[in-house]
Amino acid sequence: MTALDPAGVSLAGPRPAGFTPVDVDPITLRVIGGALNSIAKEMAQILYRMAYSSLIRESEDLGAGLFDVNGRELCESDSTPMHCGSIPAYIRGINRKLAGTYRPGDVILHNHPYHGAAHSPDYGIMIPIFFGGRHIGFAGCTGHVSDIGGNFPGLCMDVVDVWAEGKLMDAVKIYDAGVRNTALIQHILDNVRTPEQNAGDLEALIACSRLGERRFLELLERYGYDTVMSAADKWMDYSEDMLRRRIGDIPDGVYEAPVSYLDDDGKNRDVPLKVSVRVRIEGSDVVVDLTGSNDQVPTAFNVPFEGSVLPTVASAVRTLLLDEALTEEFVPQNDGCFRPAKAYAPEGTLFNPDFPASCFARFSQINRIFDSINLALAEVLPDRAVAGSSAALCAIAYSGLADDGQSYWVYIEINEGSYGARNGKDGLDCVDSLMANTRNNPIEELELNHAMIAERYELRDEPPAPGRYRGGLGSVRKWKMLTDTFIGSEADNRTDPPKGLAGGHDGRAGSFTRNAGTDREEPLYSKVTQEKCAAGDTLEIKLPSGGGYGNPFEREAAQVLDDVLDDYLSVEDAREHYGVVLIGSGAALSVDEAATARLRAAI
């Protein structure tokens, strides 16, 4: 990324020339807005229903939407915010090479992390849309494929540079004016370990974008280009205005999150990486400043600025200030939501690395940005901010030689963390948090297709972080390997546990353990490169539990009793952390109101 203005950079794109603004009546405006949202959702449906890899098909690790010629987002699917928010950057990266060369029938494949891609495993497919003989926009989607070649199957950590990650496609036309480049596609598939899965995913991505193109043309033919684009402009301005109003309610100033640390870079062990986040409010603009964060590292644990940092900042600001559960008005997600939110990171740092540093494994870092923005604004947004969440997406790639001895099987799993509590609500248990939003991948799907058995998959045994509202519990999953299996991981165990808020306690760190509970028990680092588990070995993965919110002694005694009856807490936990005295046993357990009042008064 070139030098940045300290005032920050936004994902928002400029308004294109070429259409005449017209007045759109309120009913037509609503109809077109609804149509745009429906198109994006339908695009996502076809993608995850057609995809071969479980990461797209089951976890829905994808994004889809419609965009104008400059990459302004008209609409996006209800899926992973990381994927949707990055597509404008993909389009800018493609336009830098292909602007002016597009023809009807083109299909472009792109995954270059220094030219807009979120990271190289996220294939982006863009189809230029033509109406009335001119190029007026794009239908686009992204999805995380199982393997892109490179040094190691599925996921890589300890790699020398961006080329070692795998095959890079920089604005490549795989269809040129409708003519399929079969040789190029075959070359791409010949250089991955999962050619069948990648081929299926690629066709699903193409079908998704073609559906978006078709549906958008149907909308244009019904209402006309000027009317549709004028309506889209109004929706973008409306979303921007709604977000700016919320930002304007926050006093101007600089709000700083507690400095936090990522475990390590996957190579230099036990050397934590600093994450520094300041949020600057100026009128109706937000700038998230990452100055002071760690320098870039010599592994894959760096973050593409344009394709990953910017979408994270935009999503965090929108989520905090326009939470759908707390906002009565419908506010669509589009380019308008990107305009007030900007980010700044110095060159050569973890969040804006210099080419050609690898930036394959970037999700734990961007989740930490999101988490820190929450914590930075907690003082001025006490009813919206969330205590520290797991903020450590745990992606693990399992791989090995297939039965034929000629190819690999590769499975990428996303394990579920938790949310911190917020004012009025307990934290959510065992759920992907913040920028991930991927679904739980059922264990039956993996056991059906790979030589692994799940011995355990449930909530962690340890009690949740105490607070007036308790923190969420992370998951624990334990796999037994039926054959020799290689493991690559880009997780973060949160050696500095998720922070509590307003008197709530901190959450709990996570862990990786090989052969837990045996005489061969061995802790593993959160980031590993092709660690081997022999047949019969187990791998136990514990995800961090979120922080609590508020003074635990202000939690309703009846809620504490419910937590004990639900096995979240023991009777001793209730007394020690909440000042609640319980009497009786089993289903007859009850609160001793007088003893509880005395204990809470004494403390």
C-alpha positions as CSV (number, residue, x, y, z in Angstrom):
1,M,0.0,0.0,0.0
2,T,1.3,3.4,-0.9
3,A,1.8,6.1,1.7
4,L,-1.3,6.9,3.7
5,D,-2.7,10.2,4.8
6,P,-3.0,10.2,8.6
7,A,-6.5,11.4,8.1
8,G,-7.3,7.9,7.0
9,V,-8.5,5.9,4.0
10,S,-12.1,4.7,3.4
11,L,-13.5,1.9,1.3
12,A,-16.0,4.3,-0.2
13,G,-15.7,4.9,-4.0
14,P,-16.4,8.0,-6.1
15,R,-19.8,8.4,-7.8
16,P,-19.5,7.5,-11.5
17,A,-20.4,9.7,-14.4
18,G,-22.9,8.5,-17.0
19,F,-26.4,8.6,-15.5
20,T,-28.8,11.4,-15.1
21,P,-30.3,11.7,-11.6
22,V,-34.0,11.6,-11.5
23,D,-36.6,12.0,-8.7
24,V,-37.8,8.6,-7.5
25,D,-41.1,8.3,-5.6
26,P,-41.0,6.7,-2.1
27,I,-42.8,3.5,-3.3
28,T,-40.5,2.9,-6.2
29,L,-37.5,3.7,-4.0
30,R,-38.6,1.0,-1.5
31,V,-39.2,-1.5,-4.3
32,I,-35.8,-1.0,-5.9
33,G,-34.1,-1.1,-2.5
34,G,-35.9,-4.4,-1.7
35,A,-34.9,-5.8,-5.1
36,L,-31.3,-5.0,-4.6
37,N,-31.2,-6.7,-1.2
38,S,-33.0,-9.7,-2.6
39,I,-30.5,-10.0,-5.5
40,A,-27.6,-10.1,-3.1
41,K,-29.2,-12.7,-0.8
42,E,-30.1,-14.9,-3.8
43,M,-26.6,-14.7,-5.1
44,A,-25.3,-15.9,-1.7
45,Q,-27.8,-18.7,-1.7
46,I,-26.7,-20.1,-5.0
47,L,-23.1,-19.9,-4.0
48,Y,-23.2,-21.9,-0.8
49,R,-25.7,-24.4,-2.3
50,M,-23.4,-25.1,-5.3
51,A,-20.0,-25.0,-3.6
52,Y,-18.0,-28.2,-3.1
53,S,-15.8,-27.2,-0.1
54,S,-17.4,-27.3,3.3
55,L,-15.9,-23.9,4.2
56,I,-18.2,-22.2,1.7
57,R,-21.0,-24.8,1.6
58,E,-21.5,-25.3,5.4
59,S,-19.7,-22.4,7.1
60,E,-20.9,-19.8,4.4
61,D,-17.5,-18.2,4.3
62,L,-18.5,-16.0,1.4
63,G,-19.8,-12.7,0.2
64,A,-21.8,-11.4,-2.8
65,G,-23.2,-8.2,-4.1
66,L,-23.7,-5.6,-6.9
67,F,-21.3,-2.7,-7.5
68,D,-21.0,0.2,-9.8
69,V,-18.1,0.8,-12.2
70,N,-16.0,2.4,-9.5
71,G,-16.7,-0.3,-7.0
72,R,-19.3,1.5,-4.9
73,E,-21.4,-1.2,-3.2
74,L,-25.1,-1.1,-4.1
75,C,-26.0,-4.1,-1.9
76,E,-24.4,-7.1,-0.2
77,S,-25.5,-10.5,1.1
78,D,-26.2,-11.4,4.7
79,S,-23.0,-13.4,5.1
80,T,-19.5,-12.9,6.4
81,P,-18.9,-9.1,6.6
82,M,-15.2,-9.6,5.8
83,H,-16.0,-11.0,2.4
84,C,-18.7,-8.4,1.5
85,G,-16.7,-5.4,2.6
86,S,-13.6,-6.4,0.7
87,I,-15.2,-6.6,-2.7
88,P,-14.9,-2.9,-3.5
89,A,-11.2,-3.2,-2.9
90,Y,-11.1,-6.2,-5.3
91,I,-12.8,-4.1,-8.0
92,R,-10.3,-1.3,-7.5
93,G,-7.5,-3.8,-7.9
94,I,-9.0,-5.2,-11.1
95,N,-9.8,-1.8,-12.5
96,R,-6.1,-0.7,-12.2
97,K,-5.3,-3.3,-14.9
98,L,-8.4,-3.8,-16.9
99,A,-10.4,-0.6,-16.9
100,G,-11.4,0.2,-20.4
101,T,-10.9,-3.3,-21.7
102,Y,-14.1,-5.0,-20.4
103,R,-16.5,-6.7,-22.8
104,P,-19.8,-8.5,-22.3
105,G,-19.1,-12.1,-21.3
106,D,-15.9,-11.4,-19.4
107,V,-15.3,-13.2,-16.1
108,I,-12.4,-12.0,-14.0
109,L,-10.6,-14.0,-11.3
110,H,-8.6,-12.1,-8.7
111,N,-6.9,-12.9,-5.4
112,H,-3.9,-10.6,-5.1
113,P,-3.7,-9.4,-1.4
114,Y,-1.6,-6.3,-2.4
115,H,-4.3,-5.2,-4.9
116,G,-7.5,-5.4,-3.0
117,A,-8.0,-9.1,-2.1
118,A,-8.8,-9.9,1.6
119,H,-6.1,-12.6,1.4
120,S,-5.0,-15.0,-1.3
121,P,-7.3,-18.0,-0.5
122,D,-10.3,-15.8,-1.0
123,Y,-11.1,-16.1,-4.7
124,G,-13.0,-13.2,-6.1
125,I,-15.1,-13.5,-9.3
126,M,-16.2,-10.2,-10.9
127,I,-18.5,-10.0,-14.0
128,P,-18.7,-6.6,-15.7
129,I,-22.4,-5.7,-16.4
130,F,-23.3,-4.0,-19.7
131,F,-26.6,-2.1,-20.3
132,G,-27.4,-0.2,-23.4
133,G,-24.0,-1.0,-24.8
134,R,-21.9,0.5,-22.0
135,H,-20.3,-0.8,-18.9
136,I,-22.3,0.2,-15.8
137,G,-21.2,-2.0,-13.0
138,F,-20.2,-5.4,-11.6
139,A,-21.7,-8.5,-10.1
140,G,-19.2,-10.0,-7.7
141,C,-18.6,-12.5,-5.1
142,T,-15.8,-14.1,-3.0
143,G,-15.3,-17.4,-1.2
144,H,-12.5,-19.1,0.7
145,V,-11.2,-22.1,-1.3
146,S,-9.6,-25.1,0.3
147,D,-6.1,-24.8,-1.2
148,I,-4.2,-22.5,-3.6
149,G,-1.0,-24.4,-3.8
150,G,2.0,-22.9,-2.1
151,N,4.2,-24.4,0.6
152,F,1.6,-26.2,2.7
153,P,-1.9,-27.6,2.3
154,G,-4.8,-25.4,3.2
155,L,-3.3,-22.9,5.5
156,C,0.3,-21.6,5.8
157,M,2.1,-19.7,8.5
158,D,5.8,-19.9,8.2
159,V,6.3,-18.8,4.6
160,V,8.9,-16.5,3.2
161,D,6.8,-14.1,1.1
162,V,3.5,-13.6,-0.8
163,W,4.5,-15.9,-3.7
164,A,5.0,-18.8,-1.3
165,E,1.4,-18.6,-0.3
166,G,0.2,-20.1,-3.6
167,K,-0.8,-19.1,-7.0
168,L,-1.7,-15.4,-7.3
169,M,-4.3,-14.4,-9.9
170,D,-4.0,-10.6,-10.6
171,A,-7.1,-9.5,-12.5
172,V,-7.1,-12.6,-14.8
173,K,-9.9,-13.0,-17.4
174,I,-10.9,-16.7,-17.3
175,Y,-13.7,-15.8,-19.8
176,D,-12.8,-13.2,-22.4
177,A,-15.9,-11.9,-24.2
178,G,-17.7,-15.1,-23.4
179,V,-14.9,-17.4,-24.5
180,R,-13.7,-19.7,-21.7
181,N,-9.9,-19.9,-21.2
182,T,-9.9,-23.6,-20.6
183,A,-6.1,-23.9,-20.6
184,L,-5.7,-21.2,-18.0
185,I,-8.3,-22.7,-15.7
186,Q,-6.8,-26.1,-16.0
187,H,-3.4,-24.6,-15.2
188,I,-4.8,-23.1,-12.0
189,L,-6.4,-26.4,-11.0
190,D,-3.3,-28.3,-11.8
191,N,-1.4,-26.2,-9.2
192,V,-3.6,-26.9,-6.2
193,R,-4.0,-30.0,-4.0
194,T,-7.8,-30.1,-4.1
195,P,-8.6,-29.7,-7.9
196,E,-12.0,-31.2,-7.7
197,Q,-13.1,-29.0,-4.8
198,N,-11.6,-25.9,-6.3
199,A,-13.2,-26.6,-9.7
200,G,-16.6,-26.9,-8.0
201,D,-16.1,-23.8,-6.0
202,L,-15.0,-21.8,-9.0
203,E,-18.1,-22.8,-11.0
204,A,-20.2,-21.8,-8.0
205,L,-18.6,-18.4,-7.8
206,I,-19.1,-17.9,-11.5
207,A,-22.8,-19.0,-11.3
208,C,-23.3,-16.6,-8.3
209,S,-22.0,-13.6,-10.2
210,R,-23.9,-14.5,-13.4
211,L,-27.1,-14.7,-11.4
212,G,-26.4,-11.2,-10.0
213,E,-25.8,-9.9,-13.5
214,R,-29.0,-11.4,-14.8
215,R,-31.2,-10.1,-11.9
216,F,-29.7,-6.6,-12.1
217,L,-30.3,-6.4,-15.9
218,E,-33.9,-7.5,-15.3
219,L,-34.3,-4.6,-12.7
220,L,-32.7,-2.1,-15.2
221,E,-35.0,-3.2,-18.0
222,R,-38.1,-2.8,-15.8
223,Y,-37.3,0.6,-14.3
224,G,-34.5,2.1,-16.5
225,Y,-30.9,2.8,-15.7
226,D,-31.3,6.4,-14.5
227,T,-34.2,5.4,-12.1
228,V,-32.4,2.4,-10.6
229,M,-29.1,4.3,-10.1
230,S,-30.9,7.3,-8.7
231,A,-32.6,5.0,-6.2
232,A,-29.4,3.3,-5.3
233,D,-27.8,6.7,-4.8
234,K,-30.6,7.7,-2.5
235,W,-30.2,4.5,-0.4
236,M,-26.4,5.1,-0.2
237,D,-26.9,8.7,0.9
238,Y,-29.6,7.5,3.4
239,S,-27.3,4.9,5.0
240,E,-24.5,7.5,5.2
241,D,-26.7,10.0,6.8
242,M,-28.0,7.5,9.4
243,L,-24.5,6.5,10.4
244,R,-23.2,10.1,10.5
245,R,-26.0,11.0,12.8
246,R,-25.0,8.3,15.3
247,I,-21.3,9.3,15.0
248,G,-22.3,13.0,15.6
249,D,-23.8,12.0,18.9
250,I,-20.4,10.9,20.2
251,P,-18.3,13.8,21.6
252,D,-15.3,14.7,19.5
253,G,-12.0,13.3,20.8
254,V,-9.6,10.4,20.7
255,Y,-10.6,7.2,22.5
256,E,-7.9,4.6,23.1
257,A,-8.4,0.9,23.7
258,P,-6.2,-1.0,26.2
259,V,-3.1,-2.2,24.4
260,S,-3.4,-5.9,23.6
261,Y,-1.0,-8.6,22.4
262,L,-1.3,-11.4,19.9
263,D,0.4,-14.6,21.0
264,D,3.3,-14.6,18.4
265,D,3.9,-14.6,14.6
266,G,4.0,-18.4,14.2
267,K,7.8,-18.6,14.1
268,N,9.3,-16.4,16.8
269,R,7.8,-18.2,19.7
270,D,6.6,-16.4,22.9
271,V,7.3,-13.0,21.3
272,P,3.9,-11.2,21.5
273,L,2.8,-8.7,18.9
274,K,1.4,-5.4,20.0
275,V,-2.0,-4.1,18.8
276,S,-2.6,-0.4,19.4
277,V,-6.0,1.1,18.5
278,R,-7.1,4.7,18.8
279,V,-10.5,5.9,17.6
280,R,-10.7,9.6,16.6
281,I,-14.1,11.2,16.3
282,E,-14.2,14.4,14.4
283,G,-17.8,15.6,13.8
284,S,-19.4,12.8,11.8
285,D,-16.2,11.1,10.8
286,V,-14.4,8.2,12.5
287,V,-10.7,7.4,11.9
288,V,-9.3,4.3,13.5
289,D,-5.5,4.8,13.9
290,L,-3.3,1.7,14.3
291,T,-0.1,3.7,14.9
292,G,2.0,1.9,17.5
293,S,1.0,-1.6,16.5
294,N,3.7,-4.1,15.8
295,D,6.0,-3.9,12.8
296,Q,5.3,-6.4,10.0
297,V,6.6,-9.9,10.7
298,P,8.6,-12.4,8.6
299,T,5.7,-15.0,8.5
300,A,2.2,-15.0,6.9
301,F,0.8,-13.2,10.0
302,N,0.4,-9.8,8.3
303,V,-2.8,-8.0,7.2
304,P,-3.6,-6.6,3.8
305,F,-4.6,-3.0,4.5
306,E,-7.1,-2.3,1.8
307,G,-8.8,-5.7,1.6
308,S,-8.9,-6.6,5.3
309,V,-8.3,-3.6,7.6
310,L,-10.7,-1.2,5.9
311,P,-13.6,-3.6,5.8
312,T,-13.0,-4.4,9.5
313,V,-13.1,-0.7,10.5
314,A,-16.3,0.0,8.4
315,S,-18.0,-3.1,9.8
316,A,-17.1,-2.3,13.4
317,V,-18.4,1.3,13.2
318,R,-21.7,0.2,11.5
319,T,-22.2,-2.7,14.0
320,L,-21.7,-0.5,17.0
321,L,-23.8,2.4,15.9
322,L,-26.5,0.9,13.8
323,D,-27.1,-2.4,15.6
324,E,-30.2,-3.8,14.0
325,A,-31.5,-4.9,17.4
326,L,-31.4,-1.3,18.6
327,T,-32.2,0.6,15.5
328,E,-35.9,0.8,14.5
329,E,-35.3,2.1,11.0
330,F,-34.1,-0.2,8.2
331,V,-30.6,0.8,7.2
332,P,-29.2,-1.2,4.2
333,Q,-25.5,-2.1,4.0
334,N,-24.0,-0.3,1.1
335,D,-21.3,2.2,0.1
336,G,-22.9,4.9,2.3
337,C,-21.8,2.9,5.4
338,F,-18.2,3.0,4.3
339,R,-18.0,6.8,3.8
340,P,-17.7,8.0,7.4
341,A,-15.3,5.2,8.5
342,K,-11.6,5.5,7.8
343,A,-8.4,3.7,8.9
344,Y,-4.8,4.6,9.1
345,A,-1.8,2.3,9.6
346,P,1.8,3.2,8.9
347,E,3.6,1.4,6.2
348,G,5.8,-1.6,7.1
349,T,3.6,-2.5,10.1
350,L,1.4,-5.5,10.9
351,F,-1.7,-3.8,9.5
352,N,0.0,-2.3,6.4
353,P,2.9,-4.6,5.4
354,D,5.3,-3.8,2.6
355,F,5.3,-5.9,-0.5
356,P,6.2,-8.8,-0.8
357,A,5.6,-9.8,2.8
358,S,3.2,-12.7,3.2
359,C,-0.3,-11.8,4.5
360,F,-2.1,-15.1,4.3
361,A,-3.2,-15.5,7.9
362,R,-4.8,-12.2,8.9
363,F,-8.1,-13.0,10.7
364,S,-7.1,-13.0,14.4
365,Q,-5.5,-9.6,13.9
366,I,-8.5,-8.0,12.3
367,N,-10.8,-9.5,14.9
368,R,-8.6,-7.8,17.5
369,I,-9.1,-4.4,15.7
370,F,-12.9,-4.9,16.0
371,D,-12.6,-5.9,19.6
372,S,-10.4,-2.9,20.4
373,I,-12.8,-0.5,18.7
374,N,-15.6,-1.8,21.0
375,L,-13.4,-1.3,24.1
376,A,-12.2,2.1,23.0
377,L,-15.7,3.5,22.7
378,A,-17.1,1.7,25.7
379,E,-17.0,4.8,27.9
380,V,-19.1,6.9,25.5
381,L,-21.3,4.0,24.2
382,P,-22.0,2.1,27.5
383,D,-25.3,0.7,26.1
384,R,-23.8,-0.6,22.9
385,A,-20.2,-1.6,23.5
386,V,-19.4,-5.2,24.2
387,A,-16.9,-6.5,26.7
388,G,-13.9,-8.3,25.2
389,S,-14.9,-11.2,22.8
390,S,-12.8,-14.2,21.8
391,A,-11.5,-12.1,18.9
392,A,-9.4,-15.0,17.7
393,L,-10.9,-16.8,14.8
394,C,-9.5,-20.3,15.0
395,A,-8.9,-21.6,11.5
396,I,-7.3,-25.1,11.3
397,A,-6.4,-27.0,8.2
398,Y,-6.3,-30.8,8.4
399,S,-4.7,-32.6,5.5
400,G,-3.2,-35.9,4.4
401,L,-2.7,-38.1,1.4
402,A,-5.8,-39.5,-0.1
403,D,-6.4,-43.2,-0.5
404,D,-5.2,-43.1,-4.1
405,G,-1.8,-41.9,-2.9
406,Q,-1.9,-39.3,-5.7
407,S,-3.8,-36.4,-4.2
408,Y,-4.5,-34.7,-0.9
409,W,-7.6,-34.3,1.2
410,V,-7.8,-30.9,2.8
411,Y,-10.4,-29.8,5.4
412,I,-10.4,-26.2,6.8
413,E,-12.4,-25.8,10.1
414,I,-13.5,-22.7,11.9
415,N,-13.9,-23.2,15.6
416,E,-16.4,-21.2,17.6
417,G,-15.4,-18.6,20.2
418,S,-17.8,-16.3,22.1
419,Y,-18.9,-12.7,22.6
420,G,-18.3,-10.7,25.7
421,A,-21.3,-9.5,27.6
422,R,-23.0,-6.1,27.0
423,N,-25.1,-3.8,29.1
424,G,-28.3,-5.8,29.4
425,K,-27.3,-9.1,27.8
426,D,-25.1,-12.0,28.6
427,G,-22.4,-12.9,26.1
428,L,-23.3,-15.4,23.3
429,D,-21.8,-18.8,23.8
430,C,-20.0,-20.9,21.2
431,V,-20.4,-18.6,18.2
432,D,-18.1,-17.0,15.6
433,S,-17.7,-13.4,16.7
434,L,-17.1,-10.0,15.2
435,M,-15.8,-10.1,11.6
436,A,-16.3,-13.9,11.0
437,N,-20.0,-14.6,11.3
438,T,-19.5,-18.1,9.8
439,R,-21.8,-21.0,10.7
440,N,-20.9,-24.0,12.8
441,N,-19.6,-26.7,10.6
442,P,-21.3,-30.0,11.8
443,I,-19.0,-32.7,12.9
444,E,-21.0,-35.3,11.0
445,E,-20.0,-33.7,7.7
446,L,-16.3,-34.1,8.5
447,E,-16.6,-37.6,9.9
448,L,-18.4,-38.6,6.8
449,N,-15.7,-37.4,4.5
450,H,-12.4,-37.6,6.4
451,A,-10.5,-40.0,8.7
452,M,-11.3,-38.1,11.9
453,I,-13.7,-38.7,14.8
454,A,-15.1,-36.0,17.2
455,E,-14.7,-37.3,20.7
456,R,-16.0,-34.0,22.2
457,Y,-17.8,-30.9,21.0
458,E,-19.5,-28.7,23.5
459,L,-19.2,-25.6,25.7
460,R,-16.1,-25.2,27.8
461,D,-16.2,-26.7,31.4
462,E,-14.8,-23.5,33.1
463,P,-17.4,-21.0,34.3
464,P,-18.1,-17.9,32.3
465,A,-16.5,-14.6,33.2
466,P,-18.5,-13.1,36.1
467,G,-20.4,-9.9,35.7
468,R,-23.8,-8.4,36.1
469,Y,-24.1,-9.9,32.7
470,R,-21.8,-12.9,32.3
471,G,-19.4,-13.4,29.4
472,G,-20.0,-16.0,26.7
473,L,-18.4,-19.4,26.8
474,G,-16.1,-20.6,24.1
475,S,-16.3,-24.1,22.6
476,V,-14.1,-27.1,23.2
477,R,-13.6,-29.7,20.4
478,K,-11.6,-32.8,20.5
479,W,-10.6,-34.8,17.4
480,K,-9.2,-38.2,17.1
481,M,-7.1,-38.9,14.0
482,L,-7.7,-42.2,12.3
483,T,-4.7,-41.7,10.0
484,D,-1.5,-39.7,10.0
485,T,-2.7,-36.1,9.7
486,F,-0.9,-32.8,9.1
487,I,-2.3,-29.7,10.9
488,G,-1.8,-26.0,10.0
489,S,-3.3,-23.3,12.3
490,E,-3.6,-19.5,12.2
491,A,-5.4,-19.1,15.6
492,D,-4.6,-17.0,18.6
493,N,-5.1,-18.3,22.1
494,R,-5.5,-14.8,23.7
495,T,-2.6,-15.0,26.1
496,D,-4.1,-11.7,27.3
497,P,-7.7,-12.8,27.9
498,P,-10.7,-10.8,26.7
499,K,-11.2,-7.8,28.8
500,G,-14.2,-7.3,31.2
501,L,-16.1,-4.0,31.2
502,A,-17.6,-1.8,33.9
503,G,-16.5,-4.1,36.7
504,G,-17.0,-7.4,34.9
505,H,-14.2,-9.9,35.0
506,D,-11.9,-10.8,32.2
507,G,-12.6,-13.9,30.1
508,R,-10.4,-17.0,29.6
509,A,-7.6,-17.8,27.2
510,G,-7.8,-20.7,24.8
511,S,-5.5,-23.6,24.2
512,F,-4.4,-26.3,21.8
513,T,-3.4,-29.7,23.4
514,R,-2.3,-32.9,21.7
515,N,-3.3,-36.1,23.5
516,A,-5.0,-34.2,26.4
517,G,-5.5,-36.2,29.5
518,T,-2.9,-38.8,28.7
519,D,0.7,-39.3,29.7
520,R,1.6,-38.0,26.3
521,E,-0.2,-34.6,26.8
522,E,1.5,-31.8,25.0
523,P,0.5,-28.2,24.7
524,L,0.8,-26.7,21.2
525,Y,1.2,-23.1,20.0
526,S,-1.8,-21.5,18.5
527,K,-0.1,-21.1,15.2
528,V,1.5,-24.1,13.7
529,T,2.9,-25.0,10.3
530,Q,2.3,-28.6,9.3
531,E,2.4,-30.1,12.7
532,K,1.9,-33.9,12.5
533,C,-0.6,-35.9,14.5
534,A,-0.1,-39.6,14.1
535,A,-3.0,-42.0,13.8
536,G,-4.6,-42.4,17.2
537,D,-3.5,-39.0,18.4
538,T,-6.1,-36.5,19.6
539,L,-6.2,-32.7,19.3
540,E,-8.2,-30.7,21.8
541,I,-9.1,-27.1,20.9
542,K,-10.4,-24.6,23.5
543,L,-11.6,-21.3,22.2
544,P,-11.4,-18.1,24.4
545,S,-14.4,-17.2,26.6
546,G,-15.6,-13.5,26.5
547,G,-15.4,-11.0,29.3
548,G,-18.2,-10.0,31.7
549,Y,-20.0,-6.7,32.0
550,G,-20.8,-4.9,35.2
551,N,-20.4,-5.7,38.9
552,P,-21.1,-9.4,39.4
553,F,-22.7,-8.6,42.8
554,E,-25.4,-6.7,40.9
555,R,-26.5,-9.8,39.0
556,E,-30.0,-10.9,39.9
557,A,-29.8,-13.8,42.4
558,A,-32.4,-15.7,40.4
559,Q,-30.2,-15.5,37.3
560,V,-27.3,-16.8,39.3
561,L,-29.5,-19.7,40.5
562,D,-30.5,-20.4,36.9
563,D,-26.8,-20.5,35.9
564,V,-26.1,-23.1,38.6
565,L,-29.1,-25.2,37.6
566,D,-27.9,-25.0,34.0
567,D,-24.3,-26.1,35.0
568,Y,-22.7,-22.8,34.1
569,L,-21.7,-22.3,37.7
570,S,-21.1,-24.3,40.8
571,V,-22.7,-23.4,44.2
572,E,-19.2,-22.3,45.2
573,D,-18.9,-20.1,42.1
574,A,-22.2,-18.4,43.0
575,R,-21.0,-17.6,46.5
576,E,-17.5,-16.5,45.6
577,H,-18.1,-14.5,42.5
578,Y,-21.7,-13.3,42.8
579,G,-22.2,-13.2,46.6
580,V,-25.3,-15.5,46.2
581,V,-25.9,-18.1,48.9
582,L,-27.7,-21.2,47.7
583,I,-29.3,-23.9,49.9
584,G,-30.8,-27.3,49.2
585,S,-29.6,-29.6,46.4
586,G,-30.6,-30.7,42.9
587,A,-33.9,-29.4,41.6
588,A,-34.7,-28.1,45.1
589,L,-31.8,-25.7,45.1
590,S,-32.9,-22.1,46.1
591,V,-31.6,-18.7,47.1
592,D,-31.1,-17.9,50.7
593,E,-32.2,-14.3,50.4
594,A,-31.1,-13.2,53.9
595,A,-27.7,-14.8,53.7
596,T,-27.2,-13.4,50.2
597,A,-28.1,-9.9,51.4
598,R,-25.6,-10.1,54.3
599,L,-22.8,-11.5,52.1
600,R,-23.3,-8.8,49.4
601,A,-23.5,-6.0,52.0
602,A,-20.3,-7.3,53.7
603,I,-18.4,-7.2,50.4
